[in-house]
Amino acid sequence: MPREVMAVRIDKATRDRVARVARRRGQPTSEAIRQAIESWVEEQEAELTPFDRVAELVGSVDGPGNLSSDGGRRVAEGLKADRDKKRSRP
C-alpha cells in the first residue's frame, strides 16, 4: 500500500521514548510510530457502535424519499409481478 507523509509534533521526551523503544525492538522509529498509530486506531474503532461505523454513509444514497415507509408495498408488488410472469409463461 502506498504510504503518505504525515507531520506530527511531539515533545522531545516522547520522541526519545519512541526512539528508545524502536531501538530495543530493532526497527526504525517510523515503523514503531506506524504500529502505535495502527494499534490506537484499532482500539478506537473497536469502541464504535454499529451506527457509528456507517454514520458517514447515512444519507449518501440518492433515491425516492419513501423507501422505508413504502417498502412493504414495493416488495408485495414485486412478488406479485414475479408470480404473474411465471403464470403467463407457456
N, CA, C and O atoms as a Tinker XYZ file with bonds, in Angstrom:
   360  protein
     1  N      0.849000   -1.167000    0.000000    73     2
     2  CA     0.000000    0.000000    0.000000    64     1     3
     3  C      0.905000    1.244000    0.000000    63     2     4     5
     4  O      1.862000    1.307000    0.772000    81     3
     5  N      0.614000    2.218000   -0.847000    73     3     6
     6  CA     1.439000    3.428000   -0.856000    64     5     7
     7  C      1.323000    4.166000    0.476000    63     6     8     9
     8  O      0.263000    4.203000    1.101000    81     7
     9  N      2.411000    4.732000    0.876000    73     7    10
    10  CA     2.423000    5.460000    2.150000    64     9    11
    11  C      2.440000    6.950000    1.901000    63    10    12    13
    12  O      2.943000    7.419000    0.880000    81    11
    13  N      1.889000    7.682000    2.836000    73    11    14
    14  CA     1.869000    9.137000    2.775000    64    13    15
    15  C      2.601000    9.691000    3.982000    63    14    16    17
    16  O      2.670000    9.060000    5.036000    81    15
    17  N      3.138000   10.867000    3.806000    73    15    18
    18  CA     3.859000   11.529000    4.895000    64    17    19
    19  C      2.855000   12.327000    5.726000    63    18    20    21
    20  O      1.985000   13.012000    5.189000    81    19
    21  N      2.998000   12.220000    7.065000    73    19    22
    22  CA     2.152000   12.972000    7.977000    64    21    23
    23  C      3.068000   13.610000    9.014000    63    22    24    25
    24  O      3.844000   12.918000    9.674000    81    23
    25  N      2.978000   14.900000    9.155000    73    23    26
    26  CA     3.797000   15.590000   10.150000    64    25    27
    27  C      3.062000   15.602000   11.488000    63    26    28    29
    28  O      1.897000   15.990000   11.566000    81    27
    29  N      3.756000   15.173000   12.531000    73    27    30
    30  CA     3.174000   15.140000   13.872000    64    29    31
    31  C      4.147000   15.826000   14.817000    63    30    32    33
    32  O      5.341000   15.527000   14.817000    81    31
    33  N      3.643000   16.726000   15.601000    73    31    34
    34  CA     4.503000   17.427000   16.555000    64    33    35
    35  C      4.395000   16.752000   17.916000    63    34    36    37
    36  O      3.307000   16.618000   18.477000    81    35
    37  N      5.543000   16.330000   18.436000    73    35    38
    38  CA     5.592000   15.727000   19.768000    64    37    39
    39  C      6.742000   16.344000   20.535000    63    38    40    41
    40  O      7.681000   16.878000   19.944000    81    39
    41  N      6.669000   16.270000   21.842000    73    39    42
    42  CA     7.739000   16.840000   22.656000    64    41    43
    43  C      8.972000   15.925000   22.610000    63    42    44    45
    44  O      8.871000   14.754000   22.244000    81    43
    45  N     10.113000   16.465000   22.981000    73    43    46
    46  CA    11.383000   15.745000   22.899000    64    45    47
    47  C     11.375000   14.478000   23.748000    63    46    48    49
    48  O     11.898000   13.445000   23.330000    81    47
    49  N     10.783000   14.555000   24.937000    73    47    50
    50  CA    10.760000   13.385000   25.827000    64    49    51
    51  C     10.015000   12.222000   25.171000    63    50    52    53
    52  O     10.460000   11.077000   25.238000    81    51
    53  N      8.902000   12.516000   24.551000    73    51    54
    54  CA     8.140000   11.460000   23.877000    64    53    55
    55  C      8.909000   10.918000   22.688000    63    54    56    57
    56  O      8.944000    9.708000   22.463000    81    55
    57  N      9.524000   11.808000   21.927000    73    55    58
    58  CA    10.320000   11.370000   20.778000    64    57    59
    59  C     11.452000   10.450000   21.231000    63    58    60    61
    60  O     11.719000    9.426000   20.602000    81    59
    61  N     12.111000   10.821000   22.322000    73    59    62
    62  CA    13.202000    9.995000   22.845000    64    61    63
    63  C     12.692000    8.630000   23.292000    63    62    64    65
    64  O     13.350000    7.616000   23.059000    81    63
    65  N     11.530000    8.596000   23.931000    73    63    66
    66  CA    10.951000    7.325000   24.377000    64    65    67
    67  C     10.614000    6.426000   23.192000    63    66    68    69
    68  O     10.873000    5.222000   23.218000    81    67
    69  N     10.037000    7.022000   22.159000    73    67    70
    70  CA     9.693000    6.246000   20.962000    64    69    71
    71  C     10.961000    5.700000   20.315000    63    70    72    73
    72  O     11.010000    4.533000   19.928000    81    71
    73  N     11.976000    6.537000   20.199000    73    71    74
    74  CA    13.239000    6.100000   19.599000    64    73    75
    75  C     13.874000    4.970000   20.408000    63    74    76    77
    76  O     14.426000    4.025000   19.844000    81    75
    77  N     13.788000    5.078000   21.733000    73    75    78
    78  CA    14.354000    4.047000   22.611000    64    77    79
    79  C     13.639000    2.705000   22.409000    63    78    80    81
    80  O     14.282000    1.659000   22.318000    81    79
    81  N     12.315000    2.747000   22.341000    73    79    82
    82  CA    11.530000    1.522000   22.127000    64    81    83
    83  C     11.856000    0.939000   20.756000    63    82    84    85
    84  O     12.037000   -0.272000   20.625000    81    83
    85  N     11.931000    1.776000   19.753000    73    83    86
    86  CA    12.237000    1.303000   18.396000    64    85    87
    87  C     13.606000    0.640000   18.346000    63    86    88    89
    88  O     13.764000   -0.423000   17.744000    81    87
    89  N     14.594000    1.263000   18.974000    73    87    90
    90  CA    15.950000    0.676000   19.002000    64    89    91
    91  C     15.930000   -0.687000   19.681000    63    90    92    93
    92  O     16.530000   -1.646000   19.195000    81    91
    93  N     15.235000   -0.758000   20.806000    73    91    94
    94  CA    15.156000   -2.008000   21.560000    64    93    95
    95  C     14.508000   -3.115000   20.722000    63    94    96    97
    96  O     14.871000   -4.285000   20.844000    81    95
    97  N     13.561000   -2.743000   19.885000    73    95    98
    98  CA    12.881000   -3.711000   19.024000    64    97    99
    99  C     13.599000   -3.927000   17.697000    63    98   100   101
   100  O     13.204000   -4.778000   16.900000    81    99
   101  N     14.663000   -3.146000   17.465000    73    99   102
   102  CA    15.435000   -3.287000   16.232000    64   101   103
   103  C     14.675000   -2.855000   14.991000    63   102   104   105
   104  O     14.774000   -3.487000   13.940000    81   103
   105  N     13.921000   -1.782000   15.117000    73   103   106
   106  CA    13.154000   -1.289000   13.975000    64   105   107
   107  C     13.299000    0.223000   13.864000    63   106   108   109
   108  O     13.638000    0.893000   14.840000    81   107
   109  N     13.043000    0.755000   12.681000    73   107   110
   110  CA    13.102000    2.208000   12.524000    64   109   111
   111  C     12.045000    2.897000   13.395000    63   110   112   113
   112  O     10.988000    2.330000   13.671000    81   111
   113  N     12.337000    4.088000   13.807000    73   111   114
   114  CA    11.398000    4.865000   14.626000    64   113   115
   115  C     10.068000    5.034000   13.902000    63   114   116   117
   116  O      9.005000    4.936000   14.515000    81   115
   117  N     10.129000    5.289000   12.593000    73   115   118
   118  CA     8.886000    5.496000   11.841000    64   117   119
   119  C      7.998000    4.252000   11.870000    63   118   120   121
   120  O      6.773000    4.366000   11.912000    81   119
   121  N      8.608000    3.070000   11.848000    73   119   122
   122  CA     7.824000    1.831000   11.920000    64   121   123
   123  C      7.168000    1.687000   13.294000    63   122   124   125
   124  O      6.014000    1.268000   13.387000    81   123
   125  N      7.882000    2.026000   14.342000    73   123   126
   126  CA     7.314000    1.974000   15.697000    64   125   127
   127  C      6.130000    2.937000   15.808000    63   126   128   129
   128  O      5.115000    2.612000   16.425000    81   127
   129  N      6.262000    4.104000   15.218000    73   127   130
   130  CA     5.176000    5.088000   15.250000    64   129   131
   131  C      3.980000    4.580000   14.449000    63   130   132   133
   132  O      2.839000    4.708000   14.895000    81   131
   133  N      4.232000    4.001000   13.262000    73   131   134
   134  CA     3.134000    3.439000   12.452000    64   133   135
   135  C      2.381000    2.367000   13.235000    63   134   136   137
   136  O      1.150000    2.343000   13.240000    81   135
   137  N      3.124000    1.485000   13.892000    73   135   138
   138  CA     2.489000    0.419000   14.662000    64   137   139
   139  C      1.671000    0.975000   15.824000    63   138   140   141
   140  O      0.579000    0.487000   16.116000    81   139
   141  N      2.206000    1.992000   16.481000    73   139   142
   142  CA     1.488000    2.598000   17.609000    64   141   143
   143  C      0.195000    3.255000   17.129000    63   142   144   145
   144  O     -0.843000    3.134000   17.781000    81   143
   145  N      0.253000    3.943000   16.003000    73   143   146
   146  CA    -0.940000    4.595000   15.466000    64   145   147
   147  C     -1.964000    3.538000   15.053000    63   146   148   149
   148  O     -3.148000    3.673000   15.360000    81   147
   149  N     -1.520000    2.496000   14.365000    73   147   150
   150  CA    -2.427000    1.427000   13.934000    64   149   151
   151  C     -3.104000    0.777000   15.143000    63   150   152   153
   152  O     -4.307000    0.518000   15.117000    81   151
   153  N     -2.345000    0.519000   16.185000    73   151   154
   154  CA    -2.899000   -0.081000   17.396000    64   153   155
   155  C     -3.944000    0.840000   18.028000    63   154   156   157
   156  O     -4.999000    0.374000   18.459000    81   155
   157  N     -3.660000    2.126000   18.084000    73   155   158
   158  CA    -4.586000    3.092000   18.663000    64   157   159
   159  C     -5.869000    3.167000   17.840000    63   158   160   161
   160  O     -6.966000    3.198000   18.397000    81   159
   161  N     -5.732000    3.197000   16.513000    73   159   162
   162  CA    -6.904000    3.274000   15.641000    64   161   163
   163  C     -7.772000    2.025000   15.812000    63   162   164   165
   164  O     -8.995000    2.136000   15.897000    81   163
   165  N     -7.166000    0.852000   15.861000    73   163   166
   166  CA    -7.929000   -0.381000   16.053000    64   165   167
   167  C     -8.683000   -0.344000   17.381000    63   166   168   169
   168  O     -9.838000   -0.763000   17.456000    81   167
   169  N     -8.034000    0.150000   18.412000    73   167   170
   170  CA    -8.682000    0.261000   19.726000    64   169   171
   171  C     -9.880000    1.206000   19.666000    63   170   172   173
   172  O    -10.935000    0.918000   20.229000    81   171
   173  N     -9.708000    2.331000   18.982000    73   171   174
   174  CA   -10.794000    3.309000   18.878000    64   173   175
   175  C    -11.948000    2.753000   18.053000    63   174   176   177
   176  O    -13.111000    2.948000   18.406000    81   175
   177  N    -11.640000    2.066000   16.965000    73   175   178
   178  CA   -12.683000    1.502000   16.113000    64   177   179
   179  C    -13.458000    0.412000   16.833000    63   178   180   181
   180  O    -14.653000    0.237000   16.593000    81   179
   181  N    -12.798000   -0.315000   17.704000    73   179   182
   182  CA   -13.466000   -1.394000   18.448000    64   181   183
   183  C    -14.542000   -0.833000   19.368000    63   182   184   185
   184  O    -15.487000   -1.538000   19.722000    81   183
   185  N    -14.405000    0.421000   19.753000    73   183   186
   186  CA   -15.364000    1.042000   20.662000    64   185   187
   187  C    -16.553000    1.648000   19.929000    63   186   188   189
   188  O    -17.488000    2.119000   20.578000    81   187
   189  N    -16.549000    1.652000   18.599000    73   187   190
   190  CA   -17.632000    2.251000   17.838000    64   189   191
   191  C    -18.890000    1.384000   17.882000    63   190   192   193
   192  O    -18.815000    0.155000   17.900000    81   191
   193  N    -20.025000    2.036000   17.900000    73   191   194
   194  CA   -21.291000    1.318000   17.791000    64   193   195
   195  C    -21.510000    0.979000   16.323000    63   194   196   197
   196  O    -20.866000    1.569000   15.455000    81   195
   197  N    -22.398000    0.046000   16.031000    73   195   198
   198  CA   -22.684000   -0.250000   14.624000    64   197   199
   199  C    -23.107000    1.000000   13.849000    63   198   200   201
   200  O    -22.713000    1.170000   12.695000    81   199
   201  N    -23.900000    1.872000   14.463000    73   199   202
   202  CA   -24.309000    3.100000   13.780000    64   201   203
   203  C    -23.099000    3.982000   13.481000    63   202   204   205
   204  O    -22.979000    4.527000   12.384000    81   203
   205  N    -22.196000    4.123000   14.467000    73   203   206
   206  CA   -21.003000    4.943000   14.264000    64   205   207
   207  C    -20.199000    4.464000   13.056000    63   206   208   209
   208  O    -19.627000    5.271000   12.323000    81   207
   209  N    -20.159000    3.150000   12.855000    73   207   210
   210  CA   -19.374000    2.582000   11.756000    64   209   211
   211  C    -19.932000    2.937000   10.381000    63   210   212   213
   212  O    -19.180000    2.991000    9.408000    81   211
   213  N    -21.238000    3.180000   10.286000    73   211   214
   214  CA   -21.834000    3.500000    8.989000    64   213   215
   215  C    -22.395000    4.919000    8.926000    63   214   216   217
   216  O    -23.012000    5.293000    7.928000    81   215
   217  N    -22.194000    5.703000    9.963000    73   215   218
   218  CA   -22.784000    7.039000   10.032000    64   217   219
   219  C    -22.440000    7.900000    8.822000    63   218   220   221
   220  O    -23.284000    8.661000    8.351000    81   219
   221  N    -21.224000    7.794000    8.315000    73   219   222
   222  CA   -20.837000    8.628000    7.176000    64   221   223
   223  C    -21.565000    8.209000    5.902000    63   222   224   225
   224  O    -21.600000    8.971000    4.936000    81   223
   225  N    -22.144000    7.017000    5.885000    73   223   226
   226  CA   -22.882000    6.548000    4.713000    64   225   227
   227  C    -24.353000    6.945000    4.749000    63   226   228   229
   228  O    -25.014000    6.975000    3.711000    81   227
   229  N    -24.866000    7.249000    5.931000    73   227   230
   230  CA   -26.272000    7.588000    6.075000    64   229   231
   231  C    -26.572000    8.839000    5.262000    63   230   232   233
   232  O    -25.932000    9.877000    5.429000    81   231
   233  N    -27.548000    8.720000    4.389000    73   231   234
   234  CA   -27.932000    9.855000    3.552000    64   233   235
   235  C    -27.064000   10.028000    2.319000    63   234   236   237
   236  O    -27.215000   11.011000    1.594000    81   235
   237  N    -26.158000    9.093000    2.068000    73   235   238
   238  CA   -25.243000    9.261000    0.932000    64   237   239
   239  C    -25.777000    8.666000   -0.361000    63   238   240   241
   240  O    -25.135000    8.782000   -1.405000    81   239
   241  N    -26.942000    8.032000   -0.307000    73   239   242
   242  CA   -27.522000    7.412000   -1.492000    64   241   243
   243  C    -28.749000    8.205000   -1.911000    63   242   244   245
   244  O    -29.621000    8.497000   -1.093000    81   243
   245  N    -28.810000    8.549000   -3.183000    73   243   246
   246  CA   -29.973000    9.269000   -3.700000    64   245   247
   247  C    -31.043000    8.270000   -4.113000    63   246   248   249
   248  O    -30.740000    7.170000   -4.575000    81   247
   249  N    -32.257000    8.654000   -3.947000    73   247   250
   250  CA   -33.376000    7.805000   -4.345000    64   249   251
   251  C    -34.659000    8.396000   -3.824000    63   250   252   253
   252  O    -34.655000    9.458000   -3.203000    81   251
   253  N    -35.770000    7.707000   -4.076000    73   251   254
   254  CA   -37.040000    8.219000   -3.562000    64   253   255
   255  C    -37.001000    8.307000   -2.040000    63   254   256   257
   256  O    -36.406000    7.455000   -1.380000    81   255
   257  N    -37.614000    9.302000   -1.504000    73   255   258
   258  CA   -37.574000    9.523000   -0.071000    64   257   259
   259  C    -38.432000    8.581000    0.745000    63   258   260   261
   260  O    -38.349000    8.589000    1.973000    81   259
   261  N    -39.258000    7.767000    0.097000    73   259   262
   262  CA   -40.198000    6.939000    0.840000    64   261   263
   263  C    -39.827000    5.459000    0.811000    63   262   264   265
   264  O    -40.716000    4.614000    0.928000    81   263
   265  N    -38.561000    5.117000    0.661000    73   263   266
   266  CA   -38.173000    3.722000    0.523000    64   265   267
   267  C    -38.528000    2.881000    1.741000    63   266   268   269
   268  O    -39.014000    1.759000    1.592000    81   267
   269  N    -38.299000    3.394000    2.928000    73   267   270
   270  CA   -38.574000    2.564000    4.103000    64   269   271
   271  C    -40.064000    2.512000    4.417000    63   270   272   273
   272  O    -40.576000    1.453000    4.779000    81   271
   273  N    -40.768000    3.627000    4.285000    73   271   274
   274  CA   -42.193000    3.625000    4.614000    64   273   275
   275  C    -43.010000    2.927000    3.537000    63   274   276   277
   276  O    -44.120000    2.463000    3.797000    81   275
   277  N    -42.465000    2.852000    2.335000    73   275   278
   278  CA   -43.176000    2.260000    1.210000    64   277   279
   279  C    -42.654000    0.863000    0.895000    63   278   280   281
   280  O    -43.104000    0.238000   -0.065000    81   279
   281  N    -41.714000    0.370000    1.689000    73   279   282
   282  CA   -41.022000   -0.885000    1.383000    64   281   283
   283  C    -41.915000   -2.091000    1.284000    63   282   284   285
   284  O    -41.778000   -2.884000    0.352000    81   283
   285  N    -42.822000   -2.251000    2.215000    73   283   286
   286  CA   -43.702000   -3.422000    2.212000    64   285   287
   287  C    -44.545000   -3.485000    0.949000    63   286   288   289
   288  O    -44.690000   -4.543000    0.336000    81   287
   289  N    -45.096000   -2.346000    0.568000    73   287   290
   290  CA   -45.919000   -2.303000   -0.636000    64   289   291
   291  C    -45.085000   -2.633000   -1.864000    63   290   292   293
   292  O    -45.534000   -3.374000   -2.738000    81   291
   293  N    -43.866000   -2.085000   -1.937000    73   291   294
   294  CA   -43.000000   -2.312000   -3.097000    64   293   295
   295  C    -42.591000   -3.785000   -3.196000    63   294   296   297
   296  O    -42.537000   -4.335000   -4.296000    81   295
   297  N    -42.307000   -4.422000   -2.070000    73   295   298
   298  CA   -41.945000   -5.843000   -2.081000    64   297   299
   299  C    -43.139000   -6.665000   -2.546000    63   298   300   301
   300  O    -42.994000   -7.567000   -3.371000    81   299
   301  N    -44.314000   -6.355000   -2.021000    73   299   302
   302  CA   -45.523000   -7.089000   -2.409000    64   301   303
   303  C    -45.782000   -6.952000   -3.906000    63   302   304   305
   304  O    -46.124000   -7.933000   -4.567000    81   303
   305  N    -45.623000   -5.754000   -4.439000    73   303   306
   306  CA   -45.821000   -5.539000   -5.875000    64   305   307
   307  C    -44.809000   -6.331000   -6.693000    63   306   308   309
   308  O    -45.154000   -6.908000   -7.725000    81   307
   309  N    -43.559000   -6.360000   -6.232000    73   307   310
   310  CA   -42.522000   -7.111000   -6.936000    64   309   311
   311  C    -42.803000   -8.598000   -6.935000    63   310   312   313
   312  O    -42.634000   -9.263000   -7.957000    81   311
   313  N    -43.234000   -9.133000   -5.793000    73   311   314
   314  CA   -43.571000  -10.554000   -5.708000    64   313   315
   315  C    -44.762000  -10.893000   -6.600000    63   314   316   317
   316  O    -44.776000  -11.933000   -7.259000    81   315
   317  N    -45.763000  -10.010000   -6.618000    73   315   318
   318  CA   -46.938000  -10.230000   -7.462000    64   317   319
   319  C    -46.536000  -10.212000   -8.936000    63   318   320   321
   320  O    -47.006000  -11.042000   -9.715000    81   319
   321  N    -45.678000   -9.283000   -9.321000    73   319   322
   322  CA   -45.224000   -9.203000  -10.712000    64   321   323
   323  C    -44.461000  -10.464000  -11.095000    63   322   324   325
   324  O    -44.646000  -10.984000  -12.196000    81   323
   325  N    -43.605000  -10.964000  -10.205000    73   323   326
   326  CA   -42.873000  -12.210000  -10.482000    64   325   327
   327  C    -43.843000  -13.375000  -10.642000    63   326   328   329
   328  O    -43.690000  -14.194000  -11.548000    81   327
   329  N    -44.826000  -13.449000   -9.775000    73   327   330
   330  CA   -45.815000  -14.529000   -9.841000    64   329   331
   331  C    -46.600000  -14.456000  -11.145000    63   330   332   333
   332  O    -46.844000  -15.473000  -11.795000    81   331
   333  N    -46.992000  -13.242000  -11.519000    73   331   334
   334  CA   -47.754000  -13.056000  -12.751000    64   333   335
   335  C    -46.924000  -13.452000  -13.982000    63   334   336   337
   336  O    -47.463000  -14.015000  -14.935000    81   335
   337  N    -45.614000  -13.160000  -13.966000    73   335   338
   338  CA   -44.749000  -13.538000  -15.079000    64   337   339
   339  C    -44.669000  -15.066000  -15.205000    63   338   340   341
   340  O    -44.732000  -15.616000  -16.305000    81   339
   341  N    -44.531000  -15.732000  -14.061000    73   339   342
   342  CA   -44.444000  -17.196000  -14.064000    64   341   343
   343  C    -45.743000  -17.810000  -14.582000    63   342   344   345
   344  O    -45.707000  -18.803000  -15.308000    81   343
   345  N    -46.876000  -17.238000  -14.222000    73   343   346
   346  CA   -48.175000  -17.757000  -14.655000    64   345   347
   347  C    -48.406000  -17.547000  -16.145000    63   346   348   349
   348  O    -49.093000  -18.343000  -16.786000    81   347
   349  N    -47.842000  -16.489000  -16.694000    73   347   350
   350  CA   -48.095000  -16.180000  -18.104000    64   349   351
   351  C    -47.174000  -16.943000  -19.047000    63   350   352   353
   352  O    -47.358000  -16.886000  -20.263000    81   351
   353  N    -46.195000  -17.651000  -18.515000    73   351   354
   354  CA   -45.310000  -18.463000  -19.357000    64   353   355
   355  C    -46.040000  -19.706000  -19.826000    63   354   356   357
   356  O    -46.848000  -20.277000  -19.094000    81   355
   357  N    -45.747000  -20.131000  -21.074000    73   355   358
   358  CA   -46.395000  -21.349000  -21.579000    64   357   359
   359  C    -45.858000  -22.607000  -20.955000    63   358   360
   360  O    -46.311000  -23.703000  -21.285000    81   359
